[in-house]
Amino acid sequence: QECTDGYEWDIESQHCKGGWINLVVMLERVMCEKVMSLYINECQTIVEACQGEMKCFNHYGGYLCLPRSASVITAPEPSSQSVAILPVESNEAFSPCPVGYDAQGEGCVDMDECVLDLHDCQPSQQCVNTVGTYSCQCPDGYSKIGIECVDIDECRYRYCQHRCVNAPGSFSCECEPGFQLAGNNRSCVDVNECEMGAPCQQKCYNTYGTFLCRCEPGYELGPDGHSCNDVDECSYSSYMCQFQCVNNPGRFSCICPEGYQLQGTRLCQDVNECETDIDQCGEGQTCINIHGGYQCTDSNRCREPYVLSRALLSDNRCVCPVIKPECRDLPFSIVHRYMSITSERSLPSDIFQIQATRIYPGVYNTFRIRSGDHNGEFYIRQMNNISAMLVLARAVTGPIEYTLDLEMVSVNPLISYQTSSALRLSVFVGPYTF
């Protein structure tokens, strides 16, 4: 290949290249030689005026051979004979098409600057070809400010339901404890900790965002909120059981003393040994049930000078025959009765009622405690002419037995008649308040 004077063929770029000084010398020579040809368009009249892919530029008084990418501006007046040359360092051939287009045949087609590497996009940007030009696009998660790509803080737009963590070019959502990300990676859904091995020792209840541990009856939740500790119900109140409370893991039980049985779960009831045939009374004895046990008494309870009344055997009444001198100052008859009461009864307490069995016209009855081994714990309250009440006046605690002779004195003043009868009452006080 040959180039116009002042230029040399460049093998690498396949274009003519030359220095600025050579161009100026060449211009001076051309201008001097062609002063007379001021109005001749040499580019049209001279065949191959420029060689080596050089472009011919006509001007007043001559012509120039310049690279196709060069631009030439000439003065408007022919007499000025001045020429301004704007060299452009480029290896591209001259194109009559607008910037961004390339000549192809007789037309212009869009130039793909991205493929031809004629763009100035940053390494992190993507070159996108457009009609007549190109654009530099930022990766997802970045926005273009000037020529730079700046990370977009997606967390400002509240994309996440709970917490947002921004990252270069991206973001991630996080959930509060007790929640996990849903399938859209933005919403948070409740975690069922009970199905995922929650550390509850006994019962687990899932709630929104958390869970609760609960214990079986008889246990209470420990300070850690997970473990269950046995509740000592017996330490709460002495009224849990009527007699004695026994604590067991997760529960408690009540027990009763000997001679009693559990009624329900907490109360103790006396066992009637006489009815259950567990007494050991011998022949000729009668079993008397008392609180917490029983007593065996002789069937014939009459003591001298009293004898068993043959007429009233069923009542076990003892009579004192009038033929015996010692019976003169004693009650005519004595009936034996037994009763059992609990300890520490509320006072005063009515415990036994005396009732006359026969009523005679004109007779006045008076009731009294004739004798007994007591120290003022009891007294008689007469209610009317035929009945009276034995009252417990002082607190008593068993086990203890009292024997009282309750006497009814009958007087008929019209005939100067007086007689008396007694009820020998054995009072057994049990050892407990039940």
C-alpha positions in Angstrom: 0.0 0.0 0.0 1.1 3.6 -0.7 0.2 6.7 1.2 0.2 10.4 0.4 3.4 12.3 1.1 3.8 12.8 4.8 2.1 9.5 5.8 3.3 5.9 6.2 1.3 2.7 5.9 0.6 1.1 9.3 0.4 -2.7 9.0 -1.4 -3.2 12.3 -4.2 -0.8 11.7 -4.2 -1.1 7.9 -4.4 2.7 7.6 -2.1 5.6 6.6 -0.5 7.4 9.6 1.8 10.4 9.7 3.1 13.1 12.0 1.8 16.6 12.5 5.0 18.2 11.2 4.9 16.3 7.9 1.3 17.4 7.5 2.1 21.1 7.9 5.1 20.9 5.5 2.9 19.1 3.0 0.2 21.8 3.3 2.6 24.6 2.8 4.0 23.0 -0.4 0.5 22.2 -1.8 -0.6 25.8 -1.1 2.4 27.3 -2.9 2.2 25.1 -5.9 -1.5 25.5 -6.5 -2.1 29.2 -5.9 -3.2 29.5 -9.5 -5.7 26.6 -9.2 -7.7 28.4 -6.5 -11.1 27.6 -7.9 -10.5 24.1 -9.3 -11.8 21.0 -7.4 -8.9 18.7 -7.7 -10.7 15.9 -5.8 -13.0 15.7 -8.8 -10.6 16.4 -11.7 -7.6 14.4 -10.5 -7.9 10.6 -10.7 -6.8 9.0 -7.5 -5.8 12.4 -6.0 -5.4 10.6 -2.6 -4.1 7.0 -2.1 -4.1 4.5 0.7 -7.7 4.9 2.0 -7.0 8.6 2.4 -9.9 11.1 1.8 -9.6 14.0 -0.6 -10.7 17.4 0.8 -10.9 20.3 -1.7 -10.2 23.9 -0.6 -9.5 27.2 -2.2 -6.3 26.8 -4.2 -5.7 23.1 -3.7 -6.8 19.9 -2.0 -5.8 17.8 1.0 -5.4 14.1 1.6 -6.4 13.3 5.1 -7.6 10.3 7.1 -11.3 9.6 6.6 -12.0 10.5 10.2 -10.5 14.0 9.8 -12.7 17.1 9.5 -11.7 20.2 7.5 -13.2 23.7 8.1 -12.4 26.3 5.4 -12.8 30.1 5.6 -15.8 31.6 3.8 -13.8 34.1 1.8 -11.6 32.7 -1.1 -9.0 35.5 -0.4 -8.3 34.3 3.1 -6.4 31.3 1.9 -6.4 30.0 5.4 -7.2 26.4 6.3 -7.9 25.0 9.8 -7.2 21.3 10.2 -8.7 19.3 13.1 -6.8 16.0 13.2 -8.5 13.1 15.0 -6.5 10.2 16.3 -8.4 7.3 15.0 -7.8 4.1 13.0 -11.3 4.1 11.6 -12.0 4.9 8.0 -14.1 8.0 7.0 -17.8 7.5 6.9 -20.3 9.9 5.4 -22.9 8.5 7.9 -24.0 10.2 11.2 -22.3 9.2 14.4 -23.4 5.8 15.5 -24.0 4.6 12.0 -21.7 2.9 9.5 -21.8 3.2 5.7 -23.0 0.0 4.0 -23.4 0.2 0.3 -25.3 3.4 -0.5 -26.9 3.5 3.0 -26.2 3.8 6.7 -26.8 1.0 9.2 -26.7 1.2 13.0 -23.3 0.5 14.5 -23.1 -2.0 17.4 -20.7 -0.1 19.7 -21.0 -2.9 22.3 -19.7 -5.6 19.9 -17.1 -3.3 18.4 -15.9 -2.3 21.9 -16.4 1.4 21.1 -18.2 2.2 24.4 -17.0 3.6 27.7 -19.0 1.5 30.0 -17.4 0.6 33.4 -16.3 -3.1 33.9 -19.2 -3.6 36.2 -21.7 -2.3 33.7 -23.4 -3.9 30.7 -23.3 -2.3 27.3 -26.6 -2.3 25.6 -26.7 -1.2 21.9 -29.5 1.2 20.9 -30.3 2.9 17.6 -27.5 5.3 16.7 -25.8 4.9 20.1 -25.6 2.7 23.2 -26.2 2.7 26.9 -24.4 1.5 30.0 -26.7 -0.4 32.3 -26.0 -1.3 35.9 -26.5 -4.8 37.4 -29.7 -5.5 39.3 -29.6 -3.9 42.7 -27.6 -0.9 41.5 -28.7 2.5 40.1 -26.6 4.7 37.8 -25.5 8.0 39.2 -23.3 9.9 36.7 -21.1 7.2 35.2 -20.9 5.1 38.3 -23.2 2.3 39.6 -24.3 2.8 43.2 -25.9 0.1 45.3 -29.6 0.5 45.9 -30.7 0.2 49.6 -33.8 -1.9 49.1 -34.4 -1.9 52.8 -35.7 1.7 52.5 -38.6 0.4 50.5 -39.7 -2.0 53.3 -39.7 -5.1 51.1 -39.4 -7.3 54.2 -42.1 -8.0 56.8 -39.8 -8.1 59.8 -36.1 -7.2 59.2 -34.2 -6.3 56.1 -30.5 -6.7 55.6 -29.0 -4.7 52.7 -26.1 -6.2 50.7 -24.1 -5.0 47.7 -26.5 -5.3 44.8 -29.1 -7.2 46.8 -30.8 -7.6 50.2 -32.1 -10.4 52.4 -35.1 -10.6 54.8 -34.8 -12.0 58.3 -37.6 -12.9 60.7 -37.9 -12.4 64.5 -37.4 -15.4 66.7 -40.4 -17.7 66.5 -40.9 -17.0 62.8 -39.4 -18.3 59.5 -39.3 -16.9 56.0 -42.2 -17.9 53.8 -41.8 -19.1 50.2 -41.6 -15.5 48.8 -38.5 -14.9 51.0 -40.1 -11.7 52.3 -43.0 -12.6 54.5 -42.6 -14.3 57.9 -44.8 -17.2 59.1 -45.1 -18.6 62.6 -42.9 -21.6 63.6 -44.6 -24.4 65.5 -41.9 -24.9 68.1 -43.8 -27.8 69.6 -43.4 -29.8 66.5 -39.7 -28.9 66.2 -38.5 -30.2 69.5 -39.4 -27.4 72.0 -37.7 -28.1 75.3 -40.9 -28.5 77.3 -40.7 -31.3 79.9 -44.4 -32.2 79.9 -46.8 -30.1 77.8 -46.2 -27.7 74.9 -48.6 -25.1 73.5 -47.7 -23.2 70.3 -48.6 -19.5 70.2 -48.0 -16.8 67.6 -44.3 -16.2 67.5 -43.4 -18.3 70.5 -44.6 -21.3 72.6 -45.6 -22.0 76.2 -44.7 -24.9 78.4 -47.2 -26.2 80.8 -47.2 -29.0 83.4 -49.5 -31.8 84.4 -51.7 -31.4 87.5 -49.6 -31.7 90.6 -46.6 -30.1 89.0 -45.5 -26.5 88.6 -43.4 -24.8 86.0 -39.8 -24.3 87.0 -37.9 -20.9 86.8 -36.5 -21.9 83.4 -40.0 -22.0 81.9 -39.4 -25.5 80.6 -39.0 -28.0 83.4 -41.8 -29.2 85.7 -41.3 -29.6 89.5 -43.5 -31.6 91.8 -45.9 -29.6 93.9 -45.9 -30.5 97.6 -49.6 -30.0 98.2 -49.2 -31.1 101.8 -47.1 -28.0 102.5 -49.8 -25.6 101.3 -52.4 -26.1 104.0 -53.1 -28.4 107.0 -56.6 -28.7 105.7 -55.7 -30.6 102.6 -56.4 -33.8 104.5 -58.5 -34.3 107.6 -55.8 -36.4 109.3 -52.5 -36.7 107.4 -51.3 -35.7 104.0 -48.7 -37.8 102.0 -47.1 -36.1 99.1 -46.4 -38.2 95.9 -44.9 -37.2 92.5 -47.6 -35.1 90.8 -50.3 -35.8 93.4 -51.0 -36.3 97.1 -53.0 -38.7 99.2 -54.7 -38.6 102.5 -54.5 -41.3 105.2 -56.5 -41.9 108.3 -55.6 -43.2 111.7 -56.3 -46.7 112.9 -60.0 -47.2 113.5 -61.0 -44.8 110.7 -61.4 -45.1 106.9 -61.1 -42.6 104.1 -64.4 -41.1 103.0 -63.9 -39.6 99.6 -60.3 -38.3 99.2 -59.7 -36.1 102.3 -62.2 -37.0 105.1 -61.9 -39.7 107.7 -64.8 -41.6 108.9 -65.0 -43.9 112.0 -65.1 -47.6 111.3 -68.0 -49.3 113.1 -66.2 -52.5 114.2 -69.3 -53.8 115.8 -71.1 -53.9 112.5 -68.2 -55.2 110.4 -67.6 -58.2 112.8 -64.0 -57.3 113.4 -64.4 -56.8 117.1 -63.1 -59.4 119.5 -65.8 -59.3 122.2 -66.3 -62.5 124.0 -69.5 -64.5 124.7 -71.8 -62.6 127.1 -70.3 -59.3 126.0 -71.8 -56.5 124.0 -69.8 -54.5 121.4 -70.0 -50.7 121.8 -68.7 -48.7 118.9 -66.8 -45.5 119.8 -64.7 -43.0 117.7 -61.6 -44.8 116.6 -62.4 -48.2 118.2 -64.9 -50.2 120.2 -65.6 -51.3 123.7 -66.7 -54.7 125.0 -69.1 -54.5 127.9 -70.9 -57.2 129.9 -74.4 -57.9 128.8 -75.6 -57.8 132.4 -74.5 -54.4 133.6 -76.4 -54.4 136.9 -74.3 -53.9 140.0 -75.4 -54.5 143.6 -77.8 -53.7 145.0 -79.4 -53.5 141.5 -80.7 -56.5 139.7 -81.8 -57.0 136.2 -85.4 -56.3 135.6 -87.1 -59.4 134.4 -90.0 -57.5 133.0 -87.9 -55.1 131.0 -85.0 -57.3 129.8 -85.0 -55.7 126.4 -84.2 -52.4 128.0 -81.4 -53.7 130.2 -82.9 -51.8 133.0 -81.5 -52.4 136.5 -83.9 -52.0 139.5 -83.2 -51.7 143.1 -85.7 -53.9 145.1 -87.6 -52.0 147.8 -87.1 -54.9 150.1 -83.4 -54.0 150.3 -82.8 -51.3 152.9 -79.9 -49.7 150.9 -82.3 -49.0 148.0 -84.2 -46.5 150.1 -81.8 -43.6 149.1 -81.0 -44.8 145.6 -82.8 -44.3 142.3 -85.4 -47.0 141.8 -84.0 -47.9 138.3 -80.9 -47.3 136.3 -80.7 -47.6 132.5 -77.2 -47.9 130.9 -76.4 -45.8 127.8 -73.2 -45.2 125.8 -72.2 -42.5 123.5 -69.1 -41.3 121.7 -68.1 -37.7 120.9 -65.1 -36.1 119.1 -62.4 -34.0 120.7 -62.3 -30.2 120.8 -66.0 -29.7 120.1 -67.3 -26.1 119.9 -68.7 -24.9 123.2 -71.3 -25.0 124.6 -72.4 -28.2 123.0 -75.6 -30.1 123.4 -74.6 -33.8 123.5 -77.5 -35.8 125.0 -81.2 -35.4 125.7 -83.0 -37.0 128.6 -86.7 -37.8 128.1 -89.2 -39.1 130.6 -90.9 -42.3 129.4 -94.0 -42.1 131.5 -96.0 -39.0 132.5 -98.2 -39.1 135.6 -100.8 -36.4 136.3 -99.7 -33.9 139.0 -96.1 -35.1 138.9 -93.2 -32.6 138.6 -89.9 -33.8 137.2 -86.5 -32.4 138.0 -83.3 -33.4 136.3 -79.8 -33.3 137.7 -76.4 -34.9 137.5 -76.4 -37.2 140.5 -72.8 -38.3 140.3 -70.0 -38.7 137.9 -66.3 -38.5 137.4 -66.1 -35.1 135.8 -64.8 -31.7 136.9 -67.5 -29.4 135.6 -67.2 -30.3 132.0 -70.9 -31.1 131.9 -74.2 -29.6 133.2 -77.9 -30.2 132.8 -80.2 -27.7 131.1 -83.9 -28.6 131.8 -86.1 -27.7 128.9 -89.5 -28.6 130.3 -91.3 -30.9 132.7 -90.4 -34.1 130.8 -87.0 -33.4 129.1 -83.5 -32.0 129.7 -80.3 -31.6 127.8 -76.8 -32.7 128.8 -74.4 -29.9 127.8 -70.7 -30.0 127.3 -69.4 -26.9 129.0 -65.6 -27.2 128.7 -63.3 -28.4 125.9 -62.3 -32.0 126.2 -59.6 -33.9 124.3 -59.6 -37.7 124.1 -59.1 -40.4 124.4 -61.0 -40.2 127.7 -64.1 -41.7 129.2 -66.7 -40.1 131.5 -69.4 -41.9 133.4 -72.4 -39.7 134.5 -75.5 -40.7 136.5 -78.3 -38.4 135.1 -81.2 -38.5 137.5 -84.8 -37.6 137.1 -86.7 -36.9 140.4 -90.5 -37.2 140.1 -92.6 -35.5 142.9 -96.4 -35.5 143.4 -97.1 -33.0 146.2 -100.8 -34.0 146.4 -100.1 -37.4 147.7 -96.6 -36.7 149.1 -95.1 -39.1 146.6 -91.4 -39.0 145.4 -89.4 -41.4 143.3 -86.4 -41.2 140.9 -84.8 -43.0 138.1 -81.3 -42.7 136.6 -79.6 -43.0 133.3 -76.0 -44.1 133.6 -74.3 -42.5 130.6 -70.8 -43.5 129.5 -69.3 -40.8 127.3 -66.3 -41.8 125.2 -64.3 -38.9 123.8 -62.4 -39.8 120.7 -58.7 -38.9 120.1 -59.4 -36.7 117.1 -61.7 -33.9 116.0 -63.4 -36.2 113.5 
